[in-house]
């Protein structure tokens, strides 16, 4: 569960104008699909990162420090060290015409990162799911989700779970469209963990942990 409240840098990108957006400056709006310009799609590979390789480790550390200011995540009642997970990175084969590295933070050559953990209870846990803001709207998230599904099936697992916060409307939109259902809402969990109320996406108070589940068929 990422905490994007730890930075004032642009965390999103307008799908209509392409403008970089901060957490508080972002809004949801009902629009026609035809109103959204088509952007160059991600081309490249999603591959397992080699933590022992300095370039891969640096890329993973950079994106997690940008979104979370930590390599640890507290979710599902426990703390995860990202480097102890199975880490996958999206490595672009080319840079789109609207050069992403000229529009945002240094990506260290990746478009995003997902960390997976096989839980003893018999499901695959998506611990973090990050896409650099300048790569939003290019299909990177879908590639990560496909990779997570393939990984779960290769391990003989039929369930994928993840957690997010009540304010993270873009994530709730994305995951539910992909087939995830809300399994549980742990009211006040984020508030208890931080000891104070945070202001999240579009000014929404961040209080609750939303746990989601995908059944594989």
C-alpha positions in Angstrom: 0.0 0.0 0.0 1.8 3.1 -1.1 1.7 6.4 0.8 2.0 9.1 -1.8 1.5 11.8 0.8 5.2 11.8 1.6 6.1 14.0 -1.4 4.9 17.2 -2.9 6.2 16.3 -6.3 3.8 15.6 -9.2 2.4 12.1 -8.6 -0.1 11.8 -11.4 -0.5 13.0 -14.9 -3.6 14.4 -16.6 -4.8 12.0 -19.2 -6.3 14.9 -21.1 -3.7 17.6 -21.0 -0.6 15.6 -20.0 0.0 18.1 -17.2 1.9 16.8 -14.1 -0.4 16.8 -11.1 0.3 16.9 -7.4 -1.7 14.8 -4.9 -3.9 17.7 -3.9 -4.1 19.1 -7.4 -5.5 15.9 -8.9 -9.3 15.4 -9.5 -11.5 12.7 -10.9 -14.0 13.7 -13.6 -16.5 11.9 -15.8 -15.4 12.2 -19.4 -15.9 10.5 -22.7 -13.2 8.1 -23.8 -13.0 10.2 -27.0 -11.9 13.2 -24.9 -8.7 11.5 -23.8 -5.8 11.8 -26.3 -4.1 8.5 -27.2 -0.6 8.4 -25.8 2.2 6.2 -27.0 1.9 2.8 -25.3 4.6 1.1 -23.3 6.8 -1.2 -25.3 9.4 -3.2 -23.7 9.6 -6.0 -21.1 8.5 -6.7 -17.6 11.2 -8.8 -16.0 12.3 -9.9 -12.6 14.7 -7.5 -11.0 18.1 -8.6 -9.8 18.5 -7.0 -6.4 22.2 -7.9 -6.5 22.6 -5.7 -9.6 23.3 -2.1 -8.6 21.2 -0.6 -11.4 18.1 -2.7 -10.6 18.4 -2.0 -6.9 18.9 1.7 -7.4 15.9 1.9 -9.7 13.7 0.1 -7.1 15.0 2.2 -4.2 14.4 5.4 -6.2 10.7 4.7 -7.1 9.9 3.5 -3.5 11.6 6.5 -1.9 9.7 8.8 -4.3 6.3 7.4 -3.4 6.8 6.2 0.1 10.1 7.5 1.5 10.8 4.0 2.7 11.6 0.5 1.6 9.1 -0.9 4.1 5.4 -1.2 3.8 2.8 -1.8 6.5 -0.2 -3.7 5.2 -2.4 -6.6 6.2 -1.1 -6.2 9.8 2.5 -6.8 9.1 5.6 -5.0 7.8 7.2 -5.9 4.5 10.7 -5.1 3.4 10.5 -4.5 -0.4 13.9 -6.0 -1.0 12.7 -9.3 0.5 9.9 -9.5 -2.0 9.9 -10.8 -5.6 10.5 -7.6 -7.5 9.6 -6.9 -11.2 10.4 -3.9 -13.2 9.1 -2.6 -16.5 12.0 -1.8 -18.8 11.0 0.3 -21.8 12.5 -0.6 -25.2 12.2 3.0 -26.4 11.3 6.4 -25.1 8.0 7.9 -26.4 8.0 11.0 -28.5 6.9 13.0 -25.5 10.1 12.1 -23.6 9.0 11.0 -20.1 12.4 11.7 -18.5 12.2 15.3 -19.5 8.8 15.7 -17.7 9.4 14.3 -14.3 11.7 12.6 -11.9 14.6 10.5 -13.0 13.3 7.0 -13.7 16.6 5.1 -13.7 15.6 3.4 -16.9 12.3 1.9 -15.7 8.7 2.7 -16.2 7.6 1.2 -12.9 7.9 -1.5 -10.3 5.8 -4.2 -8.6 6.7 -6.2 -5.5 5.1 -9.6 -5.0 5.1 -11.9 -1.9 3.7 -15.4 -1.6 1.8 -15.5 1.7 1.7 -18.7 3.8 -2.1 -18.5 3.7 -1.9 -19.4 0.0 -2.3 -16.2 -2.0 0.0 -13.9 -3.9 0.2 -10.4 -2.3 0.9 -7.3 -4.4 2.8 -5.4 -1.8 3.6 -2.3 -3.9 2.5 -1.3 -7.4 4.2 1.8 -8.7 4.3 3.5 -12.1 6.4 6.6 -12.6 3.9 9.5 -13.1 5.3 10.3 -16.6 4.5 6.8 -17.6 0.8 6.9 -16.5 -1.8 6.2 -19.1 0.5 4.1 -21.3 -0.5 0.6 -20.2 2.3 -0.1 -17.7 -0.2 -1.0 -15.0 -1.9 -3.6 -17.1 1.5 -5.2 -17.9 2.2 -5.4 -14.2 -1.1 -7.0 -13.5 -0.7 -9.6 -16.3 2.8 -10.4 -14.8 1.3 -10.8 -11.3 -1.4 -13.1 -12.7 1.1 -15.2 -14.6 3.3 -15.4 -11.5 0.4 -16.5 -9.3 -0.6 -19.2 -11.7 2.9 -20.5 -12.1 3.0 -21.0 -8.3 -0.4 -22.8 -8.3 -2.1 -19.9 -6.5 -5.7 -18.9 -7.4 -6.0 -15.7 -5.4 -4.2 -12.3 -5.6 -4.7 -9.8 -2.8 -3.6 -6.2 -2.3 -4.3 -3.2 0.0 -4.8 0.4 -0.7 -6.2 3.5 1.1 -9.7 4.9 1.0 -8.5 8.1 -0.8 -6.8 6.2 -3.6 -9.6 6.6 -6.1 -7.4 6.0 -9.2 -6.2 2.7 -7.8 -9.8 1.6 -6.8 -10.9 2.4 -10.4 -8.1 0.5 -12.0 -8.3 -2.6 -9.8 -12.1 -3.0 -9.9 -12.1 -2.7 -13.7 -9.4 -5.4 -13.7 -11.7 -7.7 -11.7 -10.7 -7.1 -8.1 -13.4 -6.9 -5.4 -13.3 -5.2 -2.1 -12.9 -8.0 0.5 -12.6 -5.9 3.7 -12.4 -2.3 4.9 -10.3 -1.9 8.0 -11.7 1.3 9.3 -9.1 3.7 10.9 -6.1 1.4 10.2 -4.1 4.0 8.3 -5.0 6.7 10.9 -3.8 4.4 13.7 -0.6 3.5 11.9 0.4 7.2 11.3 -0.9 8.6 14.5 -2.5 11.5 12.7 -4.9 12.1 9.9 -3.3 12.6 6.5 -4.8 14.4 3.5 -4.7 12.3 0.4 -6.0 12.3 -3.2 -7.9 15.4 -4.0 -8.0 16.4 -0.4 -9.7 13.2 0.9 -8.8 12.4 4.5 -6.8 9.1 4.6 -8.2 6.8 7.3 -9.0 3.3 6.2 -7.2 0.3 4.7 -9.1 -1.3 1.8 -8.2 -4.9 1.1 -9.0 -6.2 -2.3 -9.1 -9.7 -3.8 -8.9 -11.2 -7.3 -10.0 -14.8 -8.0 -8.2 -16.4 -10.9 -10.1 -18.7 -13.1 
